């Protein structure tokens, strides 16, 4: 039997472990920073520790005699865990510290694209000085996205006329980022606001091989109609096949070409090849596909949409990929819908208990499964920490069939929670298609 260690704590790790455990040849262990009840019920062993403690993670991996390590969360990647594990002779799937900058250093990525003429990013500048930042935002008539430079777990970006109501909000948030070092750095990224439909394409990359997965649309806004605060995500959907209702084959191919060019120029710039789960978040505008950002690990919840219909064992796939074998993934011809239930008050208040109960077997009989992005305390209460709650996911012949299953499942959940009912509804998907068609 082979031993696999997954590093990470939340729903994307939960579904990854469940997928791998479908092959009885593998024993799976997990290093996590919260006691995720879904994960600990599946694994052959686990350790709770800080994801910043690279030495502790390496020590645990070595104690397991791991045949493969999958790192699916951003912090240890940004700190160089892959490099440390490789130094110890451990087989690992994930980006080295330099490649992880494609996610954790927004300025590095934008400058790389700019230098090599990959003209798919909005106009931007980076500032240490608040007055210069404010003047730049003013020069764009305040139509901007304001972003911390470092990692913020999906909660750092704020956009004019969305989370930022007016120019005073823009100025205030610029000052907050710089003063409080949001993202760990006293720098702020001011970027031209662009309009369109966002979508994600996730890939598995090893050297020059890129393995593709279906496009997914993610919904970060807290409230129906894509309103309210940004969250880590309230849910997502995928359609049958590789496209979405509002994108065409040429859009998917253009986005994929951006990924290919990025890893090529990254190698040219650094002399290093990429390895790991790389996903691009794109936006389809009137001027074509633009890049919003990269993440160098699976998306949460997009990875749930992907693995829920994947017919392959992801560990088998990765072992084959690392051997240099040709890979083609096989997906069920199904659409998927994922919705998160979160505590009321999220994301303004974190570390809240999620006081709910639901009939697990009855929900699974509906064709719905659930994955935890929360921990369990000593008293048995679920606590979301800095994460969200529980992701419910279903599949169907259409997005709307999958959505109906999810709605039946969530109707069986008792307790106090919030979720977005509109994700995957006919009305919402129709609006997405109409927006892209008519602007």
Backbone torsions as a table, in degrees:
resi	resn	phi	psi	omega
1	UNK	NA	148.5	178.1
2	UNK	-103.4	143.2	179.3
3	UNK	-100.7	127.1	178.9
4	UNK	-119.6	134.6	175.6
5	UNK	-113.0	127.5	174.2
6	UNK	-104.7	130.8	179.6
7	UNK	-106.9	111.7	-178.4
8	UNK	151.1	165.2	-164.9
9	UNK	-124.2	-6.7	-162.9
10	UNK	-119.5	-157.5	-170.6
11	UNK	-62.8	-38.0	-179.3
12	UNK	-66.2	-32.5	174.4
13	UNK	-73.3	-38.3	179.8
14	UNK	-58.0	-49.5	-177.8
15	UNK	-71.8	-31.8	176.4
16	UNK	-62.5	-45.8	-179.9
17	UNK	-65.2	-40.9	179.1
18	UNK	-62.7	-40.7	178.0
19	UNK	-62.7	-47.4	-177.8
20	UNK	-64.1	-38.3	-178.5
21	UNK	-67.2	-9.7	174.5
22	UNK	-68.0	-15.4	174.8
23	UNK	-106.3	112.2	-173.9
24	UNK	-69.3	-4.7	178.9
25	UNK	-75.8	-16.3	-175.7
26	UNK	-106.0	138.8	165.2
27	UNK	-104.6	134.3	-173.8
28	UNK	-119.4	133.0	177.8
29	UNK	-123.2	159.7	-177.7
30	UNK	-139.3	135.5	168.8
31	UNK	-105.6	120.3	-174.8
32	UNK	-142.6	161.2	-176.9
33	UNK	-105.6	7.6	174.6
34	UNK	-149.5	150.4	-175.4
35	UNK	-83.0	80.4	-179.3
36	UNK	-70.6	118.1	-174.4
37	UNK	-66.0	-30.5	177.9
38	UNK	-69.8	-40.6	-178.9
39	UNK	-70.0	-48.5	-174.1
40	UNK	-67.8	-19.3	177.1
41	UNK	-78.7	-13.7	-175.5
42	UNK	-105.6	-34.5	-167.4
43	UNK	-79.2	162.4	176.6
44	UNK	-84.7	-9.5	176.8
45	UNK	177.4	157.4	179.7
46	UNK	-154.3	162.8	174.9
47	UNK	-136.9	134.4	175.4
48	UNK	-96.0	127.4	179.3
49	UNK	-166.6	176.6	179.8
50	UNK	-75.4	137.3	176.0
51	UNK	-74.8	-7.1	173.8
52	UNK	-87.6	-13.2	-176.1
53	UNK	-87.5	80.4	-176.3
54	UNK	-62.8	-38.4	179.6
55	UNK	-63.4	-38.9	179.2
56	UNK	-66.8	-38.3	178.4
57	UNK	-66.7	-45.8	-180.0
58	UNK	-60.8	-43.2	179.7
59	UNK	-60.8	-42.3	179.3
60	UNK	-65.6	-44.9	179.2
61	UNK	-57.8	-43.8	-179.6
62	UNK	-67.5	-34.8	179.6
63	UNK	-66.5	-25.9	179.9
64	UNK	-84.9	-15.7	-172.0
65	UNK	57.1	53.5	-173.5
66	UNK	-65.6	135.7	173.0
67	UNK	-86.9	-19.3	179.1
68	UNK	-160.0	138.8	175.1
69	UNK	-119.3	130.3	174.6
70	UNK	-111.1	120.5	179.6
71	UNK	-107.6	114.0	-169.9
72	UNK	-117.2	14.7	-178.8
73	UNK	-133.0	151.5	-163.3
74	UNK	-74.6	-40.2	-170.4
75	UNK	-58.7	-55.3	-178.7
76	UNK	-64.1	-28.5	175.5
77	UNK	-65.5	-44.2	-178.3
78	UNK	-65.3	-24.8	-178.9
79	UNK	-89.8	-7.2	175.5
80	UNK	97.2	28.7	-179.4
81	UNK	-61.6	-39.1	-179.2
82	UNK	-58.4	-44.6	-179.4
83	UNK	-61.9	-41.2	-179.9
84	UNK	-66.1	-40.8	179.1
85	UNK	-67.6	-41.1	177.8
86	UNK	-62.5	-37.4	177.8
87	UNK	-61.2	-29.4	178.6
88	UNK	-88.9	3.9	177.7
89	UNK	80.2	20.5	-178.3
90	UNK	-92.4	135.4	174.9
91	UNK	-75.6	124.6	-173.8
92	UNK	-139.9	142.9	176.6
93	UNK	-111.6	108.7	-179.1
94	UNK	166.3	164.9	-177.9
95	UNK	-80.7	143.7	169.2
96	UNK	-65.9	173.3	-174.6
97	UNK	-58.1	-38.4	-178.2
98	UNK	-67.1	-44.8	-179.7
99	UNK	-69.2	-31.6	178.7
100	UNK	-62.3	-18.4	177.2
101	UNK	-63.5	-20.9	176.4
102	UNK	-60.3	-25.9	173.7
103	UNK	-98.7	-49.6	-166.2
104	UNK	-84.5	-9.5	178.5
105	UNK	-127.5	92.5	-176.3
106	UNK	-61.0	-32.3	-178.8
107	UNK	-70.0	-42.9	177.8
108	UNK	-55.4	-48.0	-176.7
109	UNK	-64.9	-45.6	-178.0
110	UNK	-66.5	-39.7	178.3
111	UNK	-67.5	-36.0	177.4
112	UNK	-62.5	-46.8	-179.9
113	UNK	-62.9	-42.7	-177.6
114	UNK	-64.6	-43.8	-177.6
115	UNK	-60.8	-39.2	-174.8
116	UNK	-99.9	14.1	171.3
117	UNK	70.1	28.1	174.7
118	UNK	-89.1	90.3	-166.4
119	UNK	-88.1	67.2	-177.9
120	UNK	-129.2	14.9	-179.6
121	UNK	-112.9	147.7	177.7
122	UNK	-65.8	161.2	174.2
123	UNK	-59.5	136.5	-175.9
124	UNK	-152.0	162.3	168.6
125	UNK	-149.5	157.7	179.8
126	UNK	-119.3	139.2	-173.9
127	UNK	-135.3	145.1	166.5
128	UNK	-101.4	-26.1	-176.1
129	UNK	-94.8	125.2	-174.9
130	UNK	-66.3	-36.5	-177.8
131	UNK	-67.0	-39.7	177.4
132	UNK	-66.3	-38.8	178.3
133	UNK	-64.0	-43.9	-179.8
134	UNK	-64.2	-42.5	-179.7
135	UNK	-65.0	-35.7	178.4
136	UNK	-67.5	-43.9	176.9
137	UNK	-59.9	-39.4	178.5
138	UNK	-63.9	-38.3	-179.2
139	UNK	-65.4	-22.6	175.8
140	UNK	-95.5	16.5	179.3
141	UNK	57.8	31.8	176.7
142	UNK	68.2	2.4	178.8
143	UNK	-80.7	77.0	-170.1
144	UNK	-136.8	161.1	163.7
145	UNK	-109.0	133.0	-178.5
146	UNK	-109.7	123.9	-171.2
147	UNK	-134.0	136.1	165.6
148	UNK	-65.0	153.5	-177.5
149	UNK	-78.2	-35.2	-175.3
150	UNK	-93.0	-167.6	-177.8
151	UNK	-73.0	137.3	178.0
152	UNK	-137.9	19.3	177.3
153	UNK	55.7	34.6	175.7
154	UNK	79.7	6.9	-174.4
155	UNK	-112.8	8.2	-171.0
156	UNK	-95.3	-23.3	-172.9
157	UNK	-81.2	132.2	174.4
158	UNK	-132.1	141.3	-170.1
159	UNK	-123.3	141.8	178.9
160	UNK	-61.3	136.6	-178.5
161	UNK	70.8	7.8	173.7
162	UNK	-120.7	-91.3	176.0
163	UNK	-78.1	-23.2	179.0
164	UNK	-107.5	109.7	-170.3
165	UNK	-72.0	-35.8	-173.8
166	UNK	-151.9	-176.9	-176.2
167	UNK	-64.6	-30.0	178.1
168	UNK	-63.9	-38.0	176.2
169	UNK	-65.7	-38.6	177.9
170	UNK	-61.2	-48.6	-178.9
171	UNK	-61.3	-44.5	-178.0
172	UNK	-62.6	-41.3	-177.1
173	UNK	-72.4	-36.2	174.0
174	UNK	-56.6	-46.4	-179.0
175	UNK	-65.0	-39.1	179.9
176	UNK	-64.2	-44.9	179.9
177	UNK	-59.0	-46.4	-177.1
178	UNK	-69.7	-43.7	-176.2
179	UNK	-71.7	-41.7	-176.1
180	UNK	-93.1	1.0	-178.2
181	UNK	51.0	49.2	178.0
182	UNK	-63.8	130.9	-173.2
183	UNK	85.5	2.2	175.2
184	UNK	88.9	-0.3	-176.3
185	UNK	-137.1	139.2	178.9
186	UNK	-85.8	60.7	175.9
187	UNK	-139.2	151.5	178.6
188	UNK	-129.4	138.7	177.2
189	UNK	-102.2	121.4	175.9
190	UNK	-107.9	123.8	-173.2
191	UNK	-130.1	141.9	175.5
192	UNK	-56.2	131.9	177.1
193	UNK	-74.0	129.3	176.9
194	UNK	-119.6	150.7	-174.9
195	UNK	-116.1	143.3	177.6
196	UNK	158.0	-164.6	-179.6
197	UNK	-104.0	124.9	-179.4
198	UNK	-85.1	148.2	173.5
199	UNK	-152.4	159.7	-176.4
200	UNK	-120.8	138.5	168.8
201	UNK	-122.4	120.3	179.4
202	UNK	-100.7	139.9	179.7
203	UNK	-133.2	159.0	167.2
204	UNK	-109.2	128.0	-173.3
205	UNK	-124.6	134.0	169.4
206	UNK	-143.8	115.6	-175.5
207	UNK	55.9	-115.4	-177.2
208	UNK	-102.9	8.1	179.5
209	UNK	-94.1	131.6	177.7
210	UNK	-122.7	121.7	178.3
211	UNK	-102.7	129.3	-170.8
212	UNK	-98.2	155.8	174.1
213	UNK	-135.5	165.0	-179.9
214	UNK	-63.3	148.5	174.5
215	UNK	-66.3	148.4	-179.4
216	UNK	-133.1	145.0	170.1
217	UNK	-107.9	128.3	-175.8
218	UNK	-105.6	146.6	-178.0
219	UNK	-123.3	103.5	-174.7
220	UNK	-88.3	-21.5	-175.9
221	UNK	-72.6	144.1	-175.2
222	UNK	-68.9	-33.8	-168.0
223	UNK	-112.3	156.8	177.4
224	UNK	-54.9	151.0	-178.9
225	UNK	77.4	16.9	-178.4
226	UNK	56.1	50.9	178.0
227	UNK	-119.9	166.4	174.7
228	UNK	90.4	-166.6	-176.2
229	UNK	-68.8	154.2	169.2
230	UNK	-73.2	142.9	174.7
231	UNK	-124.2	177.7	172.3
232	UNK	-65.0	-27.1	170.6
233	UNK	155.5	143.1	175.6
234	UNK	-104.1	-5.3	178.7
235	UNK	153.7	-175.5	-173.9
236	UNK	-167.2	165.9	172.6
237	UNK	-146.3	157.5	170.2
238	UNK	-132.2	155.5	-179.4
239	UNK	-102.0	173.1	174.1
240	UNK	-63.2	134.0	-177.0
241	UNK	86.0	-157.0	-173.1
242	UNK	-101.6	-6.9	-174.8
243	UNK	-105.0	177.7	175.4
244	UNK	-120.4	165.0	-176.1
245	UNK	-57.1	-22.9	-174.4
246	UNK	-112.2	3.3	177.9
247	UNK	-119.6	152.2	180.0
248	UNK	-107.6	170.3	-179.7
249	UNK	-55.5	-39.7	-178.5
250	UNK	-64.8	-31.7	178.2
251	UNK	-69.8	-43.7	177.4
252	UNK	-60.8	-46.1	-178.7
253	UNK	-64.5	-38.2	178.9
254	UNK	-64.5	-44.3	178.5
255	UNK	-62.4	-43.3	178.3
256	UNK	-61.0	-39.4	179.1
257	UNK	-63.6	-33.0	175.7
258	UNK	-62.6	-44.0	178.7
259	UNK	-61.0	-46.4	-179.5
260	UNK	-59.0	-46.6	-179.8
261	UNK	-63.3	-37.7	-178.4
262	UNK	-62.8	-46.9	-178.2
263	UNK	-70.3	-27.7	176.3
264	UNK	-68.6	-46.4	-178.2
265	UNK	-74.5	-27.1	173.8
266	UNK	-61.7	-44.1	178.5
267	UNK	-65.0	-40.6	179.3
268	UNK	-63.1	-38.6	-177.5
269	UNK	-75.1	-37.9	-170.4
270	UNK	-112.6	-17.0	-174.8
271	UNK	79.1	6.5	-177.3
272	UNK	-112.9	149.7	175.4
273	UNK	-97.4	155.0	-178.5
274	UNK	-90.8	151.3	176.6
275	UNK	-152.1	133.7	175.0
276	UNK	134.4	-168.2	177.5
277	UNK	-90.4	105.0	179.6
278	UNK	-110.7	122.6	174.5
279	UNK	-124.1	142.0	177.8
280	UNK	-104.6	134.4	171.8
281	UNK	-99.6	119.2	-174.3
282	UNK	-117.8	165.8	174.7
283	UNK	-137.2	129.2	179.2
284	UNK	-90.5	109.9	-176.0
285	UNK	-108.9	177.9	175.3
286	UNK	-63.3	-22.6	180.0
287	UNK	-99.5	15.5	178.8
288	UNK	103.2	-168.1	-176.3
289	UNK	-81.5	131.2	175.2
290	UNK	-119.5	156.2	177.2
291	UNK	-94.6	128.5	174.1
292	UNK	-88.5	-52.9	178.8
293	UNK	-171.4	167.9	172.5
294	UNK	-109.9	150.9	165.4
295	UNK	-128.0	135.5	-175.6
296	UNK	-103.9	51.3	175.0
297	UNK	-167.9	168.4	-179.4
298	UNK	-61.9	149.2	177.8
299	UNK	-81.9	148.8	174.8
300	UNK	-124.7	103.9	27.1
301	UNK	-105.2	2.8	-171.5
302	UNK	-57.3	-33.2	179.9
303	UNK	-65.6	-28.5	176.8
304	UNK	-66.4	-44.4	177.1
305	UNK	-57.9	-37.8	-176.4
306	UNK	-72.6	-53.1	-175.6
307	UNK	-71.4	-24.7	-176.9
308	UNK	-65.7	-24.4	179.2
309	UNK	-116.4	4.7	178.3
310	UNK	-74.6	128.3	-179.9
311	UNK	-88.3	-14.1	179.4
312	UNK	-88.4	160.5	169.3
313	UNK	-87.2	123.1	-172.2
314	UNK	-64.2	-29.7	176.6
315	UNK	-67.9	-41.3	175.2
316	UNK	-57.6	-44.6	-179.0
317	UNK	-59.8	-46.7	-175.9
318	UNK	-68.8	-41.9	176.1
319	UNK	-58.4	-43.8	179.1
320	UNK	-64.9	-41.9	179.4
321	UNK	-61.2	-43.7	-178.9
322	UNK	-70.1	-17.7	174.7
323	UNK	-86.7	-4.7	179.9
324	UNK	84.4	16.7	-179.2
325	UNK	-81.9	154.3	176.1
326	UNK	-69.4	136.0	-175.3
327	UNK	-124.6	135.1	167.4
328	UNK	-138.4	124.8	179.8
329	UNK	-83.3	150.1	178.2
330	UNK	-118.0	123.0	-178.7
331	UNK	-116.1	145.8	171.1
332	UNK	-63.6	146.7	179.4
333	UNK	-82.5	69.0	-177.2
334	UNK	-133.3	151.7	168.0
335	UNK	-90.7	157.2	179.8
336	UNK	-133.1	151.7	172.1
337	UNK	-134.7	134.5	177.4
338	UNK	-125.2	134.7	176.3
339	UNK	-135.4	136.8	176.5
340	UNK	-94.3	136.4	164.4
341	UNK	-101.2	134.0	-173.8
342	UNK	-131.9	160.2	176.2
343	UNK	-65.5	147.2	173.3
344	UNK	-63.7	138.1	-176.2
345	UNK	100.4	-15.8	175.3
346	UNK	-70.0	142.8	2.7
347	UNK	-97.0	6.6	179.7
348	UNK	-63.2	-36.1	178.0
349	UNK	-116.3	122.1	177.0
350	UNK	-103.9	-178.5	179.4
351	UNK	56.7	34.7	-179.7
352	UNK	-97.1	152.0	173.7
353	UNK	-75.8	145.3	174.1
354	UNK	-109.0	96.8	-171.8
355	UNK	-91.4	86.0	-176.4
356	UNK	-139.6	165.8	169.5
357	UNK	-147.0	152.8	178.9
358	UNK	-158.2	150.4	-178.8
359	UNK	-79.5	99.5	-171.8
360	UNK	-58.1	-49.4	-176.6
361	UNK	-64.4	-40.4	-179.2
362	UNK	-64.2	-39.2	179.4
363	UNK	-67.6	-41.3	179.2
364	UNK	-65.4	-32.3	178.2
365	UNK	-66.3	-20.6	175.9
366	UNK	-77.9	-7.5	-175.3
367	UNK	87.6	23.0	-179.3
368	UNK	-117.2	139.0	174.1
369	UNK	-121.3	170.9	-175.5
370	UNK	-143.7	146.8	-175.6
371	UNK	-137.9	140.1	-170.1
372	UNK	-92.2	129.5	165.6
373	UNK	-118.6	55.5	178.5
374	UNK	-159.1	167.1	177.5
375	UNK	-109.7	169.8	177.0
376	UNK	-116.7	132.1	-177.8
377	UNK	-87.9	173.2	-178.6
378	UNK	-60.7	-30.2	-179.7
379	UNK	-85.4	5.2	178.2
380	UNK	88.6	-3.1	179.4
381	UNK	-78.2	142.3	173.5
382	UNK	-80.9	134.2	178.1
383	UNK	-130.2	131.4	-172.0
384	UNK	-83.1	-11.2	-178.1
385	UNK	56.2	-128.6	176.1
386	UNK	-96.0	7.7	-179.2
387	UNK	-98.0	-141.0	-168.7
388	UNK	-125.2	-65.8	-172.3
389	UNK	170.6	-119.2	-178.8
390	UNK	-129.4	131.8	178.2
391	UNK	-95.8	126.5	173.5
392	UNK	-104.3	135.3	-177.2
393	UNK	-139.1	143.7	179.9
394	UNK	-142.2	170.5	177.0
395	UNK	-137.1	159.1	179.9
396	UNK	-165.2	176.3	178.1
397	UNK	-68.7	-21.4	174.8
398	UNK	-136.9	164.3	174.3
399	UNK	-57.7	-38.9	-174.0
400	UNK	-71.6	-35.4	175.0
401	UNK	-64.8	-43.4	177.0
402	UNK	-61.7	-38.6	179.9
403	UNK	-65.5	-39.2	179.4
404	UNK	-62.6	-37.8	177.4
405	UNK	-64.3	-43.4	179.1
406	UNK	-60.8	-44.8	-178.2
407	UNK	-62.9	-40.0	175.9
408	UNK	-62.2	-41.4	-179.1
409	UNK	-65.0	-47.0	-177.1
410	UNK	-67.7	-27.2	176.6
411	UNK	-64.8	-17.6	179.4
412	UNK	-91.4	-3.4	-179.8
413	UNK	-84.1	126.9	178.0
414	UNK	-102.8	140.0	177.4
415	UNK	133.1	-168.5	-174.8
416	UNK	-109.4	110.0	-176.5
417	UNK	-155.7	169.9	176.9
418	UNK	-126.6	144.9	171.5
419	UNK	-154.4	168.7	179.2
420	UNK	-100.1	107.0	-178.8
421	UNK	-67.9	-26.7	-170.2
422	UNK	-79.7	-16.3	-178.0
423	UNK	-63.0	121.6	179.7
424	UNK	86.8	0.5	179.2
425	UNK	-77.0	157.9	180.0
426	UNK	-62.5	-38.4	-179.8
427	UNK	-63.3	-45.3	-177.6
428	UNK	-67.9	-46.3	180.0
429	UNK	-63.9	-37.3	176.5
430	UNK	-60.8	-40.3	178.6
431	UNK	-64.6	-39.1	178.9
432	UNK	-62.0	-44.7	179.6
433	UNK	-65.8	-42.8	-179.1
434	UNK	-65.6	-39.4	-179.6
435	UNK	-61.3	-45.7	-177.4
436	UNK	-69.4	-30.3	-179.7
437	UNK	-77.3	-42.4	-171.7
438	UNK	-109.9	-12.9	-179.5
439	UNK	80.7	NA	NA
